[in-house]
């Protein structure tokens, strides 16, 4: 049996940027809202941008939520999200919270281990019930799929068993005709071309699960040439599922498709050079073309925004240059009237340093033609830092989370925030 804490500090960009394993961790404290509207140079692009901190996480109790490293879900104007830590120290297993667009917060559920630990993916809503995953915990320590009512009643739908079953889902779920589909970062095939860093854990899987809990393993990655380590949720397009693997393929990660019967096909294998590497985020479908981000390489190892057609033709739309421009886009994109919006987990303003990853992160826009603008540069402190996930669009206002910054009492980088920005 695996300890449910085993992968808390090894999966995802959160491990790179958040002071993982620092002991004391946080809570949803009192809501603290601030608005910053500027023009000209500095943190914002020349256009007028309205940026607001809706909520700052901070420690004010043992079970206080902290470190939101997933995106937000909009259900009828209320935002739902997860935090991967709480104020319970080394046994911190995270929470599910709700938040109004005016910053009124509520903790809906606190995980304790056997019911799941470390929710790091965006929730989905199916007929008024929330569904998600935890990358650790569950009955076997390899993560779980759970459901949660909006009043806070949680059910563990499935506990992963480890290879040859799935293990450690760092991605969320997608609904296709009433069946939920997801990926696990580890698990599946033990033989094949997984590198030593995956050890005996397997290259990752794609699975399905019904809302009544009937689970099926659809596909086990082999490393080469099909990819390994899927960290992003799948999307549905034309009755098929599409996703990314962070590593493997012929080079440095893949974009793939898979049918509901488990037939997998690689659309594109990243070369690890100017086209990017480590596609940690999901793709989105815009009029039949898929758009996504690759976290590294490109230009100065700062990451790329790319497009891929269903036939596998790839184009680099933008290469981040680091510094004030932004660096390492770990979150996905959102399309608003033909313009793409996203976040970078580093770059932007100075003041946040973690090894080679400098800067506190940015919010940016980019057109399909490659015109990029930095909309906000995070400055840590109460402003927030390290936006690790993508954005959600509510009537032209974008909402997101930062893994660090905000309230004090977690680690030296802060406990995280929820913010809004209106381009």
N, C-alpha and C positions, 0 to 999 in steps of 0.2 A: 504493500500500500504506500502511496505517495503522501507526503505531508501536504496539506492544502496550502501551505505557505511557500512551497518550493519555487513556484514560478512568479511570485509576486514581484520580484525585482529582475526578472529575465525576459519578460515579454513586452514588446511594444516600446514606443518612444518614451513612454512614461519612465521606463527604467533609465533612460539616458539623461533625462532632464529634471527629474523631480526630487532628488534627494531621497531615493527609495530606501526603506529600512532605517529611517532616522529615529525610530522610537515614537515619541508622542506625536499624535496626529489629531485632526480637528473636528468641528461641528458647524451646523448651520446656526450661526449666531444671528443677532439682530440685523435686519436688512439695512444696508448702507448704500444709498443711491447718490451718484454724482454725475453731472453732465459736463462734458468738455466739447465746445464747438470752436474750431479755429479755422482760419484761412491762411494761405501762404505756405511757407516752408515749415520745418520742424517736424512734428510727429505726423502731420496730415499732408495729403496731397493738395495741390492748389485749389481744388474744388472745396466747397464748404461741406464738412463731414460732421455729423452729430454722433458722438460716441458717449455711451452711458454705462457706468458700472451699476448693474441691477442688484447684485448681491456679492458680499465678501464672506467667504468661509473663514471661520476662526475658531480656536479652541475655547470653549466655555463649559466643557463637561466631558466625561469619559466616553460617551457615545455620540459625540459630535461628529458630523460628516466633514470630510476633507478630501482634496485632490480629485476634482472632477476631470477625468481624462477622456471622457466620451462626449459625443454631441448630444443635442437636445431633441426631444420629440414634442411636437405641437399637437394637442388634442383640444379642439374647440377653444383655442386661445389660452390654454394653460400649458406651461412647459413642464416636461418631465425629464429627469436626468438621473445619473448615478455618480456616486463618488467611490473611489477605490479604497479609501481609508476612512478611519474614524478615530476618535480619541481613546481607543482601547488599547493603545500600545502595540505590542508585537502580534497580538491576536486580532488586530484591526481587519475587518472583512468588508467594510463598505456599506453603502446605503443606497436607497432609491428616494428621491425627493421630488416635490412639485414646487413650481414657482410661477407666480403671476407675472404678467409683463410690467407690473409696477413694483415688483421686488418682494412680494409677500411670499414667504417660503414655509414649507412644511416637510418634515421627514416622514415618509410613508412606511419605510421598512429598514431594519438594520440586520445585516447578515451576520451569522455567528460561526460558520464553518461547515457543518454537515448539511446546511441548507444552501450552501454556496459561499464563495469568498472571492472578492476582487472583481466586481462588475466593472468592465472597462469598455463596454460597447453601448451604442445607442439603442434604446428601447424601440419596439414597434407596438402599434395598437391594432388589435383585431377584435372588432365588435365590442369595444369598450373595455377589453382586458389587455393589460400590458404584458409583453413577452420579452425576455432577454436571456443573457448568458452570464455566467461567472467563470473566469479563467481558471480558478482554483476551487477547492472545497468540493461540496457534494459528498455522497456516501463513500466515494473511493479516492477523493483527493485530487481528481483530474479535471474538475470543473463540472458545471451543471447547466441545464436549461430550466428556466423557471417561468411561472406566470404570476401576475400580481394584479389584484383588483385596485381600483383607484382609491379604495378605502383602506388598503394596506394588508389584505389577506394574501399570503404567499404560498405557492405550491411548487415543489420540486418535481418537474416533469420527467427529467432524466439526469442520471449521474453517469458521466463518462468513466470508462473502465481502464483507459490506457491501451496502448498497442496490444493487439491489432485493432481494437476499437479506437475511437477518437480520443483526444486528450487536449485539454487546455484551450478552449475556444476564446480567442481574443476578439472575435468579431460577433456582431449581432445577427439577427434573423431577417428573412424576407418572406412575405406571404405570397404564395401562388396557388390560387384556387382552393384556399382553405388549408393547405399544407405549408408548414414552415420549413425553410431551408437555411442551412448555415455551414460554417467551416470550423475546423479545429486546427490550431497551429501545429500541434504534434499529433502523434498517434498514426494508426494505419500501418503501412508497409514497414517492416523492420529491415528487410533486405533491399537491395537496389543501390541508388547513388546518393543517398543522404550523406552529408559530410559528418566528420567526427563530432562537430558541435551539436548535432542532433542525437548523437549517441545511439542508445537503444530506444529512443522515444518515437521514432517514425517521422515521416515527412509531412504529415498532415492529411486531413480528410475533408470530404463534403458529405453532409448527412441531411436527412429529412426527418421531421417529427410532426405528427398531427397535434391538434390542440387537445386531444384526449391522451396524448403521451405515447403513441405508437411510433417507435424509433426505427430508422433504417440507415445503415451505412451505404452511401451511394458510390463513393469513389475514394481510393487511397492513392495519394501522390507518391511518385517514385523518385523524385529529384531531377533526373534527366531522362527525357527532354521535357517532361510535363510540368515541372516546377515543384516547389516545396515551401512550407511555411506560409499558408494563406492567413493573413491577418485582418483582411477587410471583409465587410459583409458583401454578399452577392446582390446583384440586381436582376430584375426581370425585364427582358426585351424580346418581343415577338415569340413568347411562349418558351424561351430558353433562359437559362441562368448564365450570368457573366460575372467574372471575378478576377482577382489578381493574386499572385504568389510573390512573397517578398524576395525569394531566392530561387535558385534552380533554373529550369529551362536549359537552353543551350548556353546562357550567359549569366545574367544578373536579375532574374525574376521574369514573370510572365503576365500576360493578359490571356485568360482562357474562357471558353464557353463549356457548358455541360448541360445535357438534357436531364429531364426529371427521371429518366431511366438509368442515368449514370454514365452516358457516353461523353467523354471529355475530349476537347480539342484545343490546342494552343493557337491563339490568334497571333501573338507576337511575343518573342523572347528579347528582352533588353540586352544590349551589348555591354553596358556598364561604362560607356564613354559619354559622348555628347548627347546621346539619347536618354540617359538617366539610368539609375539602378535603384533597387529596393522600392518597388511600388507598394508602399504600405497602405495607401488609401484605396477606396473603391473607385470604380469608374461610374460615370453617369451617362445616360443616353440622351442625346440632343438631336432629334430629327434623324435618327439612324446612325449617327456617329458617336463613338464613345470618347469621353474626355476624362483624364485623370492626372495624377501627380506622381512623380518619382522622387523619393526623398533625398537621394544623393546623386553624385556625378553631374553631368551636364556642363556646368561652367564653374570652376573653382570648387568642385564637389558640393555644390549648393542646391542641386535639385532642378527638376524640370516640370513644366506642364506639357502634356502631350495629347494627341488624338490618335485613335485607332479605328479603322473601319471594320465592319463585320467580316470582310475578306482579308484582314490582316495588314492593311497598309497603314504604317505609323508615320506621324509627323510630330516634330517638336515645335510646340507653339511658343514656348518661352523658356529661357534658361536663366535661373536666378544667379546673381553674381555675388551674393553674400553682402556683408556690411549693411548699410542702410536700406538696401534693396530687399532684404529678406533672404532666408536660407532654410533649407530642409522642410519642404511642405509635406507634413505627415498627415494632414487632414484632407478630406475629399473636397470636391467642388459643388457649388450650387449654381444653377442657371436662373438668372433673373432678366427676362426680356432680351435674351441674346448675349448678355455679358456674364462671364463666369466669375464667381467670388470664392475666395479660399483663405487659408491661414498658413503661415510658416511658423514652425516651433522655435526657430532661432533667427538670427539676423535682426535687422531693424536697429533700435537704439542700443547703445552699449549699457553695461551694468549687470548683465547676467552672463556668467561664465561657467561652463561645465566641460572641461577637456577642450576638444576642438570646436565645441558648439558655443559660439559667442553671440550675444544679443538676446533680447527678451521676446522676439517674435513680432509678427506683423499680421494685419488683415490687408488683403490686396484684391484688385480686380484685374482681369485680363480678358481681352476680346479673342474670339477664335482666330483673328488675324494677327495676334501677338502683341497688341498694345497693352502694356501693363502699368498699373498705378498702385502705389502704396497708399492705402486709405488710413491706416493707423499703425503707429509703432509703439508697442508696449514698453513701459519703463519700469516694470516691477513695482514694488511698494503697493500702495492702494490701487494702482491702475490695473494690475494684473500682469502676468508673464507666462510664457510658454503655452500658447494656444495649440493644443495637441490634436484637436478634432475639427471637423468641418462645421459649417454654419447651417442654420435653418431659416427660411424666409417666411415671415408673416407680414403680408400686405406691404412689401417693400422695405421692411425693417429686418435686418439680419441679427440673429441671436446666436451666441456661442459661449464657450467656456475656456478658462485658462487653468492650467494645471497648478500654477504657482502664482505668486503675488497675492494681492488682496489682504485678508486679515492675518494677524500674527499668531504665533504659538505652535506652528507645525514643525517646519524646518526653517532654515535661514531664508528660504525663498518665498515663504508665505504659504497660505492654505488654499489658494485658488479663488476664482471669481466666476460669475455669470455676467455677460455684458450684452449690450445691443449696439448696433451701429447702423445708421441710416445714410447710405451713399448720397 
